[in-house]
Amino acid sequence: MEIYSVDSLSGSLHQLETFLSEWTKYIENFSLVNNSSSANQLCLKEENDHLKVCQSLFSSRVLVISIEQDKLACLQRSIDFQKEQYASLLDYNSKLEQLVEQKEATCSNPSCKRVSTETVDNAFSMLLGRQKELIKLWREDIQVLRSNFAASLQKIHIYLFHQLGILVEKFQDQQAQWMKCSQENRQLRRYIQEWKGNLRVVARIRPSLFGNECNNTALRFIGDDMITCHQSLDSSAMSFTFDQIFPPHLPQDFLYEELQPIVSSIFDGFHSCIVAYGPTGSGKTFTVFGPDGKSGVVEFAIRMLFAVTDNDPSLVATISMLEIYNETVRDLLSEDPMASLEVREDTTTGDVFAKGAVGMEMASYSDALRIIQSGLDFRSTSATLLNISSSRSHLLCILKIRGGNEHIGSLYIADLAGSERVTHSHVQGERLDETKHINRSLSCLADVFSALRNQQAHIPYRNSRLTFLLRPALSKAGKAMLIVHVSPEEHELSETIQTLRFGQRARDIELRPTKSQGNSLFGQLERLSLKRQYFSIDSSSIFLRRQISLLRQQLADERRRRK
Ligand SMILES: Nc1ncnc2c1ncn2[C@@H]1O[C@H](COP(=O)(O)OP(=O)(O)OP(=O)(O)O)[C@@H](O)[C@H]1O
């Protein structure tokens, strides 16, 4: 609602008063004029019109006044309402002031203050006490839990330690049993092999030189005597069985056990040979001389010889080192290692030798190592694409045992030069000539093996210097071990397969007895004696096994009793 101000109302009343006084003056003037002549009648008419205007003006003013009065009444009502509100507010304020005063009076009273502080203090200290009690209880609980935990932990430790002990014992037991069993197995296999008179063939896989043998999915080892090979992803597996397989990373010493019988056969009057065969870079020199030139097969054989000759001063051990380079035979221990030697045959004994080759007496083990090193210094090696130090010749270390003037036996250890594909090695000139000679003499060796396997009447030993010199060991009176070497690299797979095939075929060779010998009385007697040995070993191993299980039982009983 619009509220009019008091000023605007009083302005309207003032206007009305002014109008009324003007009207009175006008009436007085009119009576004066009425008293005059007719000229005054015109004037009267005008005045009459004017009066009409004034009347209408007056009636409009009256209307305004009544509106203003209404407004005034409304305003008055509003003022009254405000006044009422104000009065009630004042009343409420005074009540509030009273209350505030009362509150202030209460708070300023010291006794009242003390009471409330004490109450709060008491409540607070009570709470604090309760909290402390709770903390103490919790601490005690934690202490108990801790000691329980430590005790449990100790119990668990003792239990686990005990269990571990049992497991270790079991493991050692199993390991010993396994070692014993595999040793017996090997021994039996060796006996069967000797009985059959075969050439022993083992395979050695060198570790990858690029550290990626795990990537080679083509080669798989099955047990300790079988290897399978996939030529391509969709081809079926070829399997090769050997007398023993030496996988990569198997230390050199594992070979020694296999070598023992063949090395010791030298004292039984045999001409034996150990031949390291394989493609270039497959690890033949590593096997024969070791990485340092003194921890290979040669070093092991010499140690074995000295173990016997040291106890028998009548026995003398000698060594010769012959190199077959481009089909010429050289003596690496002679004063002129480049001189070419002739290969001759002693028709009475059947012995084959290089005429004029030095047989150096080995005074001691260290003396032997020195001699070997002096021979190796003259060996023909050179760097090729496939091997940084490739042997370009076949090397024969010939160990002989003499008793007085009598020749007892000999062992030929051959580190053959590696076969290589010229397309792979890209050799030229002198190296190409060497490669051709190497490959040709290796193929002569394969021919000899093939003739032996087929038991041909003529064995082509004389086709190469290598096979001719090895004839005593590769004949029916000889003993031989072929170590085929292969590389695990995938890009050398075809060489690997070729080498494994060569080894596999060699396994079928029977050096003795031949069919006719097998049927002879001597052959039958020999078989019988070997059979007996075989069965006596078998029965003694059964007896030993029984003894072991009995002892184990006793040990277990004793342990139980002590507890
Ligand atoms: N069993 C092994 N463990 C570790 N490294 C090996 C093993 N066999 C071979 N090697 C390494 O492989 C490389 C080639 O070996 P090695 O020279 O013996 O081959 P090779 O067959 O004699 O070759 P070549 O026919 O060309 O003379 C060498 O670096 C050698 O140290």
Ligand as a Chemical Component Dictionary entry (heavy atoms), coordinates in Angstrom:
data_LIG
# 
_chem_comp.id                   LIG 
_chem_comp.type                 NON-POLYMER 
_chem_comp.pdbx_formal_charge   0 
_chem_comp.three_letter_code    LIG 
# 
loop_
_chem_comp_atom.comp_id 
_chem_comp_atom.atom_id 
_chem_comp_atom.alt_atom_id 
_chem_comp_atom.type_symbol 
_chem_comp_atom.charge 
_chem_comp_atom.model_Cartn_x 
_chem_comp_atom.model_Cartn_y 
_chem_comp_atom.model_Cartn_z 
_chem_comp_atom.pdbx_ordinal 
LIG N1  N1  N 0 82.159 -77.454 -23.228 1  
LIG C1  C1  C 0 82.475 -76.174 -23.483 2  
LIG N2  N2  N 0 82.275 -75.229 -22.543 3  
LIG C2  C2  C 0 82.582 -73.947 -22.783 4  
LIG N3  N3  N 0 83.080 -73.470 -23.958 5  
LIG C3  C3  C 0 83.312 -74.360 -24.936 6  
LIG C4  C4  C 0 83.015 -75.746 -24.757 7  
LIG N4  N4  N 0 83.336 -76.371 -25.894 8  
LIG C5  C5  C 0 83.815 -75.434 -26.736 9  
LIG N5  N5  N 0 83.799 -74.232 -26.163 10 
LIG C6  C6  C 0 84.244 -72.978 -26.788 11 
LIG O1  O1  O 0 83.833 -72.998 -28.152 12 
LIG C7  C7  C 0 84.822 -72.460 -29.002 13 
LIG C8  C8  C 0 85.212 -73.486 -30.056 14 
LIG O2  O2  O 0 85.777 -74.606 -29.408 15 
LIG P1  P1  P 0 86.995 -75.442 -29.997 16 
LIG O3  O3  O 0 88.079 -74.549 -30.524 17 
LIG O4  O4  O 0 87.375 -76.428 -28.985 18 
LIG O5  O5  O 0 86.257 -76.103 -31.233 19 
LIG P2  P2  P 0 86.866 -77.176 -32.244 20 
LIG O6  O6  O 0 85.804 -78.160 -32.479 21 
LIG O7  O7  O 0 88.171 -77.670 -31.766 22 
LIG O8  O8  O 0 87.033 -76.258 -33.534 23 
LIG P3  P3  P 0 88.038 -76.523 -34.799 24 
LIG O9  O9  O 0 87.623 -77.771 -35.441 25 
LIG O10 O10 O 0 87.780 -75.338 -35.671 26 
LIG O11 O11 O 0 89.408 -76.570 -34.248 27 
LIG C9  C9  C 0 85.979 -72.064 -28.103 28 
LIG O12 O12 O 0 85.881 -70.698 -27.808 29 
LIG C10 C10 C 0 85.755 -72.871 -26.835 30 
LIG O13 O13 O 0 86.291 -72.232 -25.691 31 
# 
loop_
_chem_comp_bond.comp_id 
_chem_comp_bond.atom_id_1 
_chem_comp_bond.atom_id_2 
_chem_comp_bond.value_order 
_chem_comp_bond.pdbx_ordinal 
LIG N1  C1  SING 1  
LIG C1  N2  SING 2  
LIG C1  C4  DOUB 3  
LIG N2  C2  DOUB 4  
LIG C2  N3  SING 5  
LIG N3  C3  DOUB 6  
LIG C3  C4  SING 7  
LIG C3  N5  SING 8  
LIG C4  N4  SING 9  
LIG N4  C5  DOUB 10 
LIG C5  N5  SING 11 
LIG N5  C6  SING 12 
LIG C6  O1  SING 13 
LIG C6  C10 SING 14 
LIG O1  C7  SING 15 
LIG C7  C8  SING 16 
LIG C7  C9  SING 17 
LIG C8  O2  SING 18 
LIG O2  P1  SING 19 
LIG P1  O3  DOUB 20 
LIG P1  O4  SING 21 
LIG P1  O5  SING 22 
LIG O5  P2  SING 23 
LIG P2  O6  DOUB 24 
LIG P2  O7  SING 25 
LIG P2  O8  SING 26 
LIG O8  P3  SING 27 
LIG P3  O9  DOUB 28 
LIG P3  O10 SING 29 
LIG P3  O11 SING 30 
LIG C9  O12 SING 31 
LIG C9  C10 SING 32 
LIG C10 O13 SING 33 
# 
